[in-house]
Amino acid sequence: MKFTEPAGTNPIDRMTVVGRAQDRIDGPRKTSGTAPYAYEHHKEAPNAAYGWIIGAAIAKGRIRSMNLDDARGAPGVLGIVTAQEAGKLAKGNFNTAKLLGGPDIDHYHQAIAIVVAETFEQARAAAGLVRIDYERAKGQFDLDDALKSAPLAGAEEGKPGKEDRTGSFESAFATAPVQLDATYTTPDHSHAMMEPFASIASWDGDHLTVWTSNQMIAWGRGDLAKTLGLPKEKVRLISPYVGGGFGGKLFLRADAVMAALGAKAIGRPVKVAMQRPLMANNSTHRPATVQRIRIGAAKDGAIQAIAHESGSGDLPGGGPETAVNQTKLLYAGPNRLTSMRLAVLNLPEGNAMRAPGEAPGMMALEIAMDEMAEKLGMDPVAFRVKNDTQVDPEKPERRFSQRQLVRCLEEGAQRFGWSQRNAKPAQVRDGRWLVGMGVASAFRNHINMKSGARVTLGKDGRVAVETDMTDIGTGSYTIIAQTAAEMMGVPMETVDVRLGDSDYPVSAGSGGQFGAANATAGVYAACVKLREAVAQRLGFNSADLTFANGQVTSGNRSVSLRDAASSGPLTAEDRIEFGDLGKTYQLSTFGAHFVEVGVDAYTGVTRLRRMLAVCAAGRILNPKAARSQVIGAMTMGVGSALMEELAVDKRFGFFVNHDLAGYEVPVHADIPHQEVVFLEEADDKANPMKAKGVGELGLCGVGAAVANAVYNATGVRIRDYPLTLEKHLDRLPAIA
C-alpha cells in the first residue's frame, strides 16, 4: 500500500478498540516469568554451552601476543575463538568499530576473544587465565581538546563540512537589542538497560539461528550475515521479547557475533550474556556534547537571530550527535545558523540513544530560551508562545501537518499552576527546601518508514499477525492486536500476534519513536488486503463492507467472518510505503514539560516534587501504554538532568563507572507523581493510522525543565549537566 494522499475516513476511525486504554497482552507472561528473553530459549537450543567475552584492556593499540594454553587446559573448556581463529570478518553496515578486535584495537573493552565452556563459571574462570600482551598507542580521549581542531560535520577529504544558514545571522545578532551567547555541555550517557546484550547461537549445517536481544531484526540479520560472510537467507534472528534497549540494541553487537563464532567452533549451541562491566564500553553510548547557543531578539520578544553550534566526538568513520535538529524547526526567526563539529575520539562508539539529537539538544536550547526570557523580562511560557511558527522556519512553504505547541504550553501552565510561580529566583521556601518551577518545550520529529506484515484468518475465526516488529517493553504486541481487531471487527482476545522473527515480513522495527505508527500502518495495509480476500471469498463487494462484532455486513446481508475461512485459511501480506507527504508537510510531535523541584538549602541536594507532560503526537493508539512510555521517558530525563554521566578516564580512554553501582540512574524514591496529558489529535498526513510517536517526545525537554526549576529555586544557573550539588552548593542563598 502506497500512502500518497492524506488519510480519509477509514475503519480505524471507529476507535472501538484503537484509542482505548488496553492492558498489555504480554503482561501476564512477563509478570509470571514465562516470556522467554534472549538468554532463555533452552528448549529451542538444548545443551547450550556458555561463552564469556574477553574485552580489550587498552583503548588504542595492538595485541602483541595472546597465550591461551592455560585457558584451553582449564576444566570444562570446549573452545576459544580469537580474531586469528575466526579469520577475516567484515564490518556491518551499522557498526562503526569491528565487533571482534585483534590484532588492532579500536576501543577499550572491544571484544577480542570468547571462551566457551560447559558452565558459565568455567568459562569465566578460564577467561581469567588468558594472558595478553598489548602495545598501547596514544589516543585522543578529551572532547574539549579535540574540538579545537575538529572540522564541521560532513567534511570529506578535499571537501569542507557545511553550516546551515537562513538569512544573515551575524548581522542580525549584532544589531539585536537583547542578546544571549552561552555554552552548555552534556556528558556521555549509557543506555543502562535492564537486560544485557544476550544471544544464543545454533548452527544447522551452514544455516545459523540466533535468539538475541535486538530492536531491529532486519538490520541485525543483514549485518550478522555480512559480518560472517553468509548469504542473508541462511541467517535467522529471533527476538520475541527485549528487556529494554533505548537505541543500544538497534544494531548488531558483539554478543551475537561471538555466540555464532563460538557455536561454530564447538559444533553445538552457545549462549552469551555480555557481563555488565563490559556493556558501557563495548557497546554504543550517547556522545557528550559542547553546545554554543546565540539568540538575538527584539524588545517585544520576537527572535531575530538564532544560532546553535554543537560539537561531539566519535571513532573514525562515526557521526555526530545531531543536537541542533530541533533548533532548525522549533521557533520562528528569519536569521538562522546551525552547525555541528565532529571530533575523532578513541573512546567507544557513539550512536543513537533515546531521542538522539533532540534529547541533548533540547537540554541546551530550552535553558537558553529561559535565559533569554529573563533578559527580556518575559514569562518563559509567553516567550515560547511569542515565537511559535506554523511553518518550517527554513522552508516557509512547508507547513507543519499538525502543530499544537502553544496549546501544550498554555494548557500545561494552567494545569500546573504556573501563575503561582515567583518569577524572581530563590524566593520560595518550604522549611529547609528552596522551591522552584521550570518549563521546557518538547519536540521530536516523526519519521515514516516502510513496514510490512502478514495477516491470516484461520478456520477457527482467529486472526494471526506476523511481523518482525519487536516489543522492547513499549507495548507493540498490544497495539498491533488492537489494529488487527479494529480492522477485522473482532475482539482483541481472538488476535494472535507473533513478533521478532526474521522469517516474518520486515517491519519498521523499534526505534526513533517510529515503531508504533509505522508497524501498525503496515498491519493496517495487510488487513486491507485480507478484507478484500474475505469479500471475494464471501461474494461481497469490498467497497461497502463493514467488519464489526465478528460479522461481515453489506447492506442487509450479514455473514460471520469465520465463514470466510470455512474452506481454508485466508492469508494476506502487504506493507506500508510512503510518498512525498513527508516532504510537502513537516511531520513533528510537540509537547510541554513542567517541573517543580526542591533544593536543600543546607546540602544542595535536588528533589523532584511534581512533573507534568502535555503531549500532541497524533492519534494515541493505547493511552495506557503511551502514558507508560511518557512517564518512563520523563524518568530518564530526570536521570540525565541530575545524575547520569559516564566518567571518562582521559589518560587511558575508557568509561570508569561502567556498572550500575557507579553509573547512577533514577530509582522509585527519586521520582514524584507524574501527570501525562494527551491532546486530541489525528494527523491524516502521517499514515492511515493518523498516529505519530510519543516514546521519545516524553524525554525531549525534561532535563532543561529540571534545570530551569533548579535556577528558579536557587538563583544559580548551571549550564553543565548533570546538575550535581557541587556545581551550586557554594553559591546557594544564605541559610540565615
MOQUI-V165709 format. One line per field, one symbol per residue. phi: phi as a letter, one per 40 degrees, with the letter a starting at -180 (. if undefined). psi: psi as a letter, one per 30 degrees, with the letter a starting at -180 (. if undefined). burial: + if it has 24 or more other C-alpha atoms within 12 Angstrom, else -. A space follows every 50 residues. Layout:
phi = ???
psi = ???
burial = ???
//
This chain:
phi = .bcbbdcccadcccfcbcgccbccccddccccgbcccdcbccccbcgccb bbccbccbcaibccabbbdcccccdgcbibbbccccgcbcbccbbcbccb chccbcadgccbabbbacbdccccccdcccbbbbbcbcbbbbcdccccbc ccdgcbdgbccbbcbbgbcdcccccccbbbaabbbbccbbcfcccccaab babbgbcbbbcabacbccccccccccccgbcdccbbbbacbbcgafhcbc bdbcdccccccccccbgadbbbbccdccccccccacccbbbbbbbbbccc gccbaabbbbbabacdgcbcccccdcccbcbcicbbababbbccbbcdcc acbdgdgcccccccdccdccccdcccgbcdcccccdbcabbcccbdcccc caabdccdccccccccgccccccccgbbbbgcccbabbbacbaaccbcbd ababbbccccgcbbbbacdbbcgchcdccccdccccccgbcdcbbbbbbg bcccdcbcgbigfccccccccccdcccdccdcccdcccgccccbcbbafg bbbagcbbbcddccbccidbbbbaacbbcbccccbccabbaabbbbbbbc ccbgcbbcbaabbbbbagcccadccccdccccccccccdccbacaccccc cbgaccccacccccbcbdccbccbbbbbccabccccaccgbbcacbdccc hcdccccccccccbgbcbbbcccccccadcbcddcb
psi = kkjflkkaklfffehfekfkjkkkffeeeeffggjkleggieefilhklk kkkkkkglfkbljelkjgeeeeglkfkflkkaeeefakklklfgkelkfj lkfkkelkgkkflkkkleleeeeeeeeffkkkkljklkljgjeeeeffgk lkkfkljfklalkkkkajeeeeeefkekkkjlkkkklkkkehleklkkkk kkkjbgkkkkkljkfjeeeeeeeeeeefhlkefgkkkkifkkhkegffgf lklfeeeeeeeeeeefglkkkkjkkeffeeeeallkllljkkkkkkllfg fkkfkkkjkkkllllkfalljifgeffffellkfjkkklkkjkjlgllkk akkjhkdeeeefeeefeeeeeeeeefglkeeeeeeeglkgljffiffjlk ekjheeeeeeeeeeefhfffkjfklhfkkibfkkklkllklkkklkkkkk kllkkkjlfgflkkkkkgkljggfgeeefeeeeeeeefhllefgkkkklh kfflkkafljlggfeeeeeeeeeeeeeeeeeeeeeeefgljffhkkjkhg lkkjbfkkkkeeffgegllkkkkllklkbgefeeljjlllakkkkklkkj fefgkkkkekkkkkkjhakjejeeeeeeeeeeeeeeeeeeeffkkjkkjf efhljeihlgefjklkleffkakkkkkkkkkjjffelffglalfffefej feeeeeeeeeeeefgjkkgjllilefffefgllke.
burial = +++--++--++++-++++++-+++++---------++++++---+--+++ +++++++++++++--+-+--++-+-++++++++--+--++++-+++++++ ++++++++++++++++++++-+++++++++-+---+--++++++-++--+ ++++--------++++--+--++--+-++++++++++++++++-++++++ +++----++++++++++++++++++++++--+-+++++++++++++++++ ++++++++++++++++++++++++++++++++++++++++++++++++-- ++++++++++++++++++++++++++++++++++++++++++++++++++ ++++++++++++++++++++++++++-++++++++++++++++++---++ +++++++++++++-++-+--+++-++-+----++++++++++++++++++ ++++++++--++++++++++++++++++++++++++++++++++++++++ +++++++++++++++++++++++++++++++++++-++-+----++++++ +++-----+++++++---++++++++++--++--++++++++++++++++ +--+++++++++++++++++++++++++++++++++++++++++++++-- -+++++++++--++++---++--++++++-++++++++++++++++++++ +++++++++++++++++++++++++-+++--++---
//
